[in-house]
């Protein structure tokens, strides 16, 4: 299927590894020009080099912390005409609720929510001028089923869905769509490292820890495994394309059936 992404310019925040990298790689493979973002020069250079060798799109790099206003302003000024924005930048950290200080609540909101709000605000005027754009927030199934082990993270994922829906309604009747995508437990770099560390400390294999996780922590999963970054990226690439013009204001699940609802 041709996703008709030739000539589109996409920014994927936090895209040197994991889900973000898979999204950027897939968009570039489909012919889009893609801005790869990360906080270290080495990480961005390595991701850009790999992507250029493996895809047919134009791949650019931007080094900067896009949770900061100055960096967000800089990337938009340096790369005018962004018409696909994928807000993937995010952090997570398991911590008991009573041990989460005010500073952590503010930090999680700033990185996971406000970074995407700020970037959307910066790119929206050009999208309105051309009457075309795609804004996608990478949320999580944790937005619906708040994890007790990291309530502050779940809160930010719920907020992303609310922002995406409100923004979609604000551009009703235009060629701009806004959606959120909700991955389930996914074997991204951070999750993979976390599970590998748990397996090592318990003298178990990765597969054993994975099976225990889905038996006890996410028992409603229908696929009974971690999703892959590519499975999420495939959904995002479609939503970013002109083919998805009737999909907006939606919370689209790539959760392996973890959320126990038909709707």
C-alpha positions as CSV (number, residue, x, y, z in Angstrom):
1,X,0.0,0.0,0.0
2,X,1.3,3.5,-0.9
3,X,0.8,5.7,2.1
4,X,1.3,8.8,-0.1
5,X,3.9,10.3,2.2
6,X,6.3,11.6,-0.4
7,X,6.9,15.3,0.1
8,X,5.7,15.3,3.7
9,X,8.0,16.5,6.5
10,X,7.7,14.7,9.8
11,X,9.1,15.4,13.2
12,X,9.2,12.5,15.7
13,X,10.3,13.5,19.1
14,X,12.5,11.1,21.1
15,X,13.3,9.0,18.0
16,X,16.8,7.6,18.4
17,X,15.5,4.2,19.8
18,X,12.5,2.1,20.6
19,X,9.0,3.1,19.4
20,X,10.2,6.6,18.3
21,X,12.9,5.1,16.1
22,X,10.5,2.6,14.6
23,X,8.1,5.3,13.7
24,X,10.7,7.6,12.2
25,X,12.2,4.6,10.2
26,X,8.7,3.6,8.9
27,X,7.8,7.1,7.8
28,X,11.2,7.5,6.0
29,X,10.7,4.1,4.4
30,X,7.4,5.3,3.1
31,X,9.1,8.3,1.5
32,X,8.6,11.1,4.0
33,X,11.4,13.4,5.1
34,X,11.9,12.8,8.7
35,X,13.6,14.7,11.5
36,X,15.1,12.3,14.1
37,X,15.4,13.8,17.5
38,X,17.4,12.9,20.6
39,X,19.4,14.6,23.4
40,X,22.9,13.4,22.4
41,X,24.8,14.1,19.3
42,X,26.1,10.5,19.1
43,X,22.7,9.0,19.5
44,X,21.1,11.2,16.8
45,X,24.1,10.6,14.4
46,X,23.9,6.9,14.8
47,X,20.1,6.8,14.3
48,X,20.3,9.1,11.2
49,X,23.1,7.0,9.6
50,X,21.2,3.7,10.1
51,X,18.0,5.2,8.8
52,X,19.7,6.7,5.7
53,X,21.2,3.4,4.9
54,X,17.9,1.5,5.2
55,X,15.2,3.8,3.9
56,X,14.4,5.9,0.8
57,X,13.3,9.1,2.6
58,X,15.4,12.1,3.5
59,X,16.5,11.8,7.1
60,X,17.6,14.8,9.1
61,X,18.8,15.1,12.7
62,X,18.0,17.5,15.5
63,X,19.9,17.3,18.8
64,X,17.9,18.9,21.7
65,X,15.7,18.2,24.6
66,X,12.2,18.9,23.2
67,X,10.7,19.1,26.6
68,X,12.4,22.5,26.8
69,X,10.7,25.5,25.2
70,X,14.0,26.8,23.6
71,X,14.7,23.5,21.8
72,X,11.1,23.2,20.6
73,X,11.3,26.7,19.1
74,X,14.7,26.0,17.5
75,X,13.6,22.8,15.7
76,X,10.6,24.5,14.2
77,X,12.6,27.5,13.1
78,X,15.4,25.3,11.7
79,X,12.9,23.0,9.8
80,X,9.9,25.1,8.7
81,X,7.0,23.3,7.1
82,X,6.6,20.4,9.5
83,X,3.3,18.9,8.5
84,X,3.5,15.6,10.5
85,X,4.2,15.8,14.2
86,X,4.5,12.7,16.3
87,X,4.8,13.5,20.0
88,X,6.6,10.4,21.2
89,X,9.0,11.9,23.8
90,X,8.2,10.5,27.2
91,X,9.5,9.1,30.5
92,X,8.3,6.4,32.9
93,X,9.3,5.2,36.3
94,X,7.7,2.7,38.6
95,X,7.3,4.3,42.1
96,X,4.7,3.8,44.9
97,X,2.1,6.5,45.0
98,X,3.0,7.8,48.5
99,X,6.7,8.1,47.4
100,X,6.0,10.3,44.4
101,X,6.9,13.9,45.4
102,X,5.4,17.1,43.8
103,X,8.6,17.5,41.8
104,X,8.0,14.2,40.0
105,X,4.4,15.0,39.2
106,X,5.5,18.2,37.6
107,X,8.4,16.6,35.8
108,X,6.3,13.9,34.3
109,X,3.7,16.4,33.1
110,X,6.3,18.7,31.7
111,X,8.0,16.0,29.6
112,X,5.1,13.7,28.7
113,X,2.3,16.3,28.1
114,X,3.6,19.8,27.8
115,X,6.3,18.9,25.3
116,X,3.7,17.8,22.9
117,X,1.4,20.7,23.6
118,X,4.2,23.1,22.9
119,X,5.3,21.5,19.7
120,X,1.7,21.3,18.4
121,X,1.2,25.0,19.2
122,X,4.3,25.8,17.2
123,X,3.5,23.8,14.1
124,X,-0.2,24.4,13.9
125,X,-0.1,27.8,12.2
126,X,1.7,26.4,9.2
127,X,-0.7,23.4,9.1
128,X,-3.6,25.8,9.1
129,X,-2.1,27.9,6.3
130,X,-1.7,24.8,4.0
131,X,-4.9,23.2,5.3
132,X,-3.1,19.9,5.9
133,X,-1.5,18.3,8.9
134,X,-1.2,15.3,11.2
135,X,-0.6,15.6,14.9
136,X,-0.2,12.3,16.8
137,X,0.3,11.8,20.6
138,X,1.9,8.5,21.6
139,X,-0.2,7.8,24.7
140,X,-0.5,4.3,26.3
141,X,-3.1,1.8,27.5
142,X,-2.0,3.1,30.9
143,X,-4.1,6.1,30.1
144,X,-7.2,3.9,30.5
145,X,-6.0,1.3,33.0
146,X,-3.9,3.5,35.3
147,X,-1.0,1.3,36.6
148,X,-0.9,1.3,40.4
149,X,2.9,1.1,40.2
150,X,3.2,4.5,38.4
151,X,0.1,6.6,38.8
152,X,1.9,9.8,37.8
153,X,2.8,8.2,34.4
154,X,-0.8,7.1,33.8
155,X,-2.0,10.5,34.6
156,X,0.1,12.0,31.8
157,X,-1.1,9.5,29.3
158,X,-4.7,10.3,30.1
159,X,-3.9,14.0,29.7
160,X,-2.5,13.3,26.2
161,X,-5.8,11.7,25.1
162,X,-7.7,14.8,26.4
163,X,-5.3,17.2,24.6
164,X,-5.5,15.3,21.3
165,X,-9.3,15.2,21.4
166,X,-9.7,18.9,22.3
167,X,-7.2,19.9,19.6
168,X,-9.0,17.8,17.0
169,X,-12.2,19.5,17.8
170,X,-10.5,22.9,17.6
171,X,-9.5,22.2,13.9
172,X,-12.8,20.6,12.9
173,X,-13.6,21.0,9.2
174,X,-10.0,21.4,8.2
175,X,-7.5,19.1,6.5
176,X,-5.7,18.6,9.9
177,X,-6.3,15.5,12.0
178,X,-5.2,14.9,15.6
179,X,-5.2,11.5,17.2
180,X,-3.6,9.6,20.1
181,X,-2.2,6.1,19.7
182,X,-2.2,3.8,22.7
183,X,0.5,1.1,22.7
184,X,0.2,-1.7,25.2
185,X,3.2,-3.1,27.0
186,X,5.9,-2.8,24.3
187,X,9.4,-4.2,24.1
188,X,11.0,-0.8,23.6
189,X,14.6,-0.1,24.8
190,X,13.5,1.1,28.2
191,X,11.1,-1.8,28.9
192,X,13.5,-4.3,27.4
193,X,16.3,-3.2,29.7
194,X,13.9,-3.1,32.7
195,X,12.7,-6.6,32.1
196,X,16.2,-7.9,31.4
197,X,17.4,-6.4,34.7
198,X,14.5,-8.1,36.5
199,X,15.3,-11.4,34.9
200,X,19.0,-11.1,35.8
201,X,18.3,-10.2,39.5
202,X,15.8,-13.1,39.8
203,X,18.0,-15.6,37.9
204,X,15.3,-16.1,35.3
205,X,15.2,-15.8,31.5
206,X,13.6,-12.8,29.8
207,X,10.8,-15.1,28.5
208,X,10.1,-16.3,32.0
209,X,9.7,-12.8,33.4
210,X,7.6,-11.8,30.3
211,X,5.3,-14.8,30.9
212,X,4.9,-13.9,34.6
213,X,4.3,-10.2,33.8
214,X,1.3,-11.2,31.5
215,X,0.0,-13.8,34.0
216,X,0.0,-11.4,37.0
217,X,0.4,-7.8,35.9
218,X,-1.4,-7.6,32.6
219,X,-3.6,-10.7,32.6
220,X,-6.1,-9.2,30.2
221,X,-3.6,-9.2,27.3
222,X,-4.9,-11.2,24.4
223,X,-1.5,-11.6,22.7
224,X,0.2,-12.6,25.9
225,X,3.5,-11.0,24.9
226,X,5.1,-7.6,24.6
227,X,4.2,-5.8,21.4
228,X,7.0,-4.7,19.2
229,X,7.9,-1.1,18.3
230,X,7.2,-1.9,14.6
231,X,3.7,-2.9,15.4
232,X,3.1,0.5,16.9
233,X,4.9,2.2,14.1
234,X,2.7,0.6,11.4
235,X,-0.4,2.1,13.0
236,X,1.3,5.5,13.4
237,X,2.4,5.6,9.8
238,X,-1.1,5.0,8.6
239,X,-2.6,7.7,10.9
240,X,0.1,10.1,9.6
241,X,-0.8,9.5,6.0
242,X,-3.4,11.2,3.7
243,X,-5.2,7.8,3.7
244,X,-6.4,8.4,7.2
245,X,-8.3,11.6,6.5
246,X,-11.5,10.4,8.2
247,X,-9.7,9.3,11.4
248,X,-9.5,12.2,13.9
249,X,-10.1,12.8,17.5
250,X,-9.6,9.1,18.2
251,X,-7.7,7.1,20.8
252,X,-6.4,4.3,18.7
253,X,-5.3,1.2,20.6
254,X,-2.3,-1.0,19.7
255,X,-2.4,-2.7,23.1
256,X,-2.6,-6.4,22.3
257,X,-6.1,-6.4,23.8
258,X,-5.0,-5.4,27.3
259,X,-7.8,-2.9,27.6
260,X,-10.8,-5.1,28.3
261,X,-13.4,-3.3,26.2
262,X,-14.8,-3.7,22.8
263,X,-15.0,0.0,22.3
